[in-house]
Amino acid sequence: MEIVNRLAPEACTNLEDVRSEIDYLDRAVIAILGKRFKYVLAAARFKTSETSVRAPERQIAMLARRREWAEAEGISPDAIEKMYTDLVQHFIEEEMKRWKSQQAQA
């Protein structure tokens, strides 16, 4: 899904406009997260151990960077960190399943 310029927040003339734009953006965010998930699964091909799948050092660095991005956007870094922590934990579990399956086939 390509994100295109639609109504700017200040151009909305009613609550329906606002809700429509939020729905549009949420759909785009979910599509992007779906694409991100495909990259996570692809990463399993390059991992050599369960520790490398979990990559705790990478998670710490990634979360710190997301906090910086959130702050730059005027969004709560704590909220973004929580959201990404939950998302990444789920994605890691899925990547672990993929990695274990690939190891069993090797």
Summary of the structure (lengths in Angstrom):
residues: 106
radius of gyration: 17.6
end to end distance: 35.6
largest distance: 58.9
contacts: 236
relative contact order: 0.10
helix: 82%
strand: 0%
